[in-house]
Each structure stands twice: as structure tokens, then as C-alpha cells.
Amino acid sequence: MVKNGSNISEKVLNVFLWFIVLSMLISLALTTKTALTATTTKAAGAAWFLDIEIVAGLLIVMLPKFLALKLKVYLPPLLYSLFLMFIYGAIYLGTIYHFYSIPYWDKGLHLISGALLAGFALSAFGGLISNEGIKHIPPFFISMYAIAFAVFCGVLWEFYEFTCDSLGMNLQRYMKDDHLLMGRAVLMDTMGDLCADFIGALIFAVIAYVRLRKDSRWIEKFFFHRNL
């Protein structure tokens, strides 16, 4: 079984994790100060709500690491690094600092999530197939499975956004400035997200195919297992 000698070392990953945690803690302190010194109830309420979002982001990024230490489970560094990049970009930069207003920011996150989900597909694969059995499965099939898994999860996410939009939200960007979009413009956000999911998963799958052709044990970098 592959141990911690993965492409992204535990040391570098920990530095990245602490960078994220410290930046969130600084933002939490500054936002709390804003809430306490706000001159209007509306401004104070907005600041306190932002505090809640920051705390939620902190819990989300720390939870996998905490569970891995508590349960003594090996946390695949590459998989966790993609997870951190996605959460930091989506919750911290995207939601808290409104980076979603930057063109294609959302599509970039879908690229990352596509790769993340493809990597998680390999983790699930390891839980379903024995190590000996994996050696006899063609790398092309494993790569195609990773793409299919990631895109399927992307479709489920679009189902979720569609359901929320049915309740009055605008997650699929079918409205602009409170006006309904028409024709092809309505499809651009959803199809763009799915295309980005596919491209992210495809890039990961190509890398996985090349690495698995050289060494079938490379897939073990994504397996969760108990640390002895």
C-alpha cells in the first residue's frame, strides 16, 4: 500500500492548510470587529452573517483532517489538496469576497471539482475492488469510469441547483437583473458548468491513464486506509 510518499507531500499540504485556516481566522477577526463597531443594525447583521459563513468554511476545511486523525485513517494528500482548493475558492473567495463576480471564476471551480470527483472515484474504486483485482483492470476502463463518475455527480449538482431555483433562487443564472433570460442564454450557465466538470475530469483521467500504464499501484495514492 502506498504511504505518504505522494506527489504532494504532507508537509506542503499542511502549509497550504494552515495558510487557509490563518487567512480565514484573520477575516473572522476583522469581520467580528466590523460587526461590533457597525453603526446600523443592517450592517451589523450582514457582518455577523459573514462570520457564520467563515466559521462554516473553517469547519469544512478542517473536518477531513480531524476525522483522519481521530479515526487514524490515511487521507490521500492529492485528493485533500483538490478539496481545499475548491472550498477555499468557492466558500472563502467566492462567497465571502464575491469572487464569483470575476468572469469564469465559477467555471474554474467546476474544473477543480471535476478533477476532485474523478479522484474520489478512484478512492471509491479501491473500496469496491481488491488490490489484486485492480491489476487486471485496464487503465483505460478506470479512466473512463473516473470521468463518468465525475460527470454524473456534476449532473446531480445541476439537479440540486434546478430544484433550488424552483424555490425562487437563481443558482443556474436563468435571471439577470431580475429579468428572465431567453433561448440559448438560459442554457449557457448549466451547460458551461457541465462542460467544465467534464474537462476537469478528463484532464485528471488522462493523467491517471498515463500513470496507471506505468504503474498499476499508482491508484493506491487515492485509497483511504487505516494507519497502523
N, C-alpha and C positions, 0 to 999 in steps of 0.2 A: 504494500500500500504506500502511495506517495505521501510523504510527510510534508513539513513546512517549507521544503525547498522548492517553492513555486516561482513563477516568473516575477510576481510582485511579492517581495519579501515582507515578512511580518513587521519588520522594523519600519519600512517605508509606509506600510499600510497604517500602522499605529500613529505615525507622524501626521498622516493625512486625516485620520480620525480625530486626533487632538486639535488639529487646525480647525476642523469643522465645529467641534464642541466649543473651543475657545471663542470663535467668531460668533457663535450663537449666544454664548454667555455674555459677551460684550454687548451685543444687540439687546439682550434681555435687560441688562442693567440700564442701558440708555433709554429703552422704551419705558421701563418702570419709572425712571426719573421724569420722563415726559408726562406719564400718567399722573404722577404725584404733583407736578407743578402746572398742569393744564389749567387754563383759566375758564374753560367751558366744560359742561358735562359731556357734550358730544365728543370733544377732543379727548377727554379722559377715558371715555368709554371705548373709543377707537384704539387708544394706546393699550388699554387693558386687554382688549380682544387680540391685539397683536402679540401681547405677552403670552396669551394662551396658545397661539399658533406656534410661537417659538419653543415653548415648553413641549408641545406635541412633537415638533421636529426633533428636539433633543431626545425624547423618549424613543422615537422611531429609529434614529441612527444608533442609539446605544443598546437597544433591545437585543439584536442578534448577538452582539459581543457578550452581553450579560448572560444570555441563555447558554452560549457556548462555554463560558467559564463555569457557570453554575452546574450545567449538565455534563461538563467535561467532554464536549463534542468538538471535533476539528471543524473550524469554519473556513471554507475554501477562500483564500485571500483574493483571488481574481474576481470571484463571484461577489464577495463583500465590497470590493472596491467599486465595482459597477453599481451596486446598490447605493453606496454612499454618494457617488457622483449623481445618480438620479434623484435621490432625496434632497441633496443639497441644492441641485438646480431647480427642482420642482417646488419644494416647500419653502426653503430659505430664500433663494434668489428669486424664484418665480413668483411665489405668493406674497411673501413678506416685503420684498423690494421691487415687486412689479416688473420683473424681467420679462414677463410674458408679453409686455408691450414691444419688446425687441422683435423685429421680423424674424420668423423661423426659429425662435427660441423653443417653442413647443415642439417643432419638428425635430430639433436636435435632441430633445429629451426622449422623443419616441425612438430615435436611432439607438440611444443608450438603453432604453427599456427593451428594445428588440434583441440586442446583444445579451442583456441581463437575463431575459426569459429563455433565450437559447442556451445560455449557460446553465440555468436552473433545470432545463430539460435534460441535460447530461447528468445532473445530480439525481433527478428522478429516475433516469435510466439505470444508474448504478444501484438504486434501491430495488429495482424490479428484475434485473438480470444479474446472474452470478458473474464473478470476475472471470471465471473460465469461459463462460458463455459469450462474454463480450468480445473475447479474442477471435471468435468465429463469425462475428457480425461485420459486414463490410463497412468501412469508414463512410462510404457514400450514403448508405442507408441511415447511419447515425446522424450525419449532417442534415439529410433531408428531414429526418424526424425532429431535429432541433428547430429547423425553420418552421415546420408545420405546427409544432407546439407553441412557438412564439407568436406566430400569426393568429392562431386560434385564440390565444389569450388576448391579443390585440382586438380581435372581433368581439370578445366578451366585454372588453372595456368600452368599446363603442356602443354595445347594448346598454351598458350602465349609463353612459352619457345620454343616450337617447331617452332612457327612462327618466333621468333627472330633468331633461329638457321638457318632457311631457308634463312635468310638475311646475313648469314656469321658469326653469333655468335656461342658460344659453351656453352649455358646455361644448356643443358642436358648432357654435358660431353661425347659427342659422339666422341671427339677427345682427344688424349693425346700426348703432344709434337708434335703437328701439324700432327699427324698420325691418320687416321680413325680407330676406334675400330671395331671389328668384333663380330658377333654372340651374345652370352649372355652378353658379356661385354658392349655392346651398351645399353642393357635394364636395367642394374643394377642401374644407377642413377635415371631414371624415376620411375621404379617400387619401388626402395627403398624410394623415396620421397612419393609415394602414400601409401606405407605400413606405413611410419611414420605418415602421415596425419591420416590414419585410426586408428592407435594405440593411438595417442593423443586424437582423438575424442572419441574413445572407453573408455579410462580412464575417461574422463570427463563425458561421458554418464552413466557409471556405478555409479559414484559419484552422478550424477543428479538423477538416478533411486532410489538409496538408500535414498537420502534426500527427494525426492518427495513422496516416500512411507510413510515417517514420517509426512511430512507437505507439502500439495499441494501449499501453499503460498511461498515456497522456491524459486520458479521460478521467483517471482516478484523481486528478487535481481538483475535480469538481464534486467529489464524493464527500458526504458527511459521515464521519465515523467517530466512535468513542476513542478518546485519548487514553492510552493505558499508562 
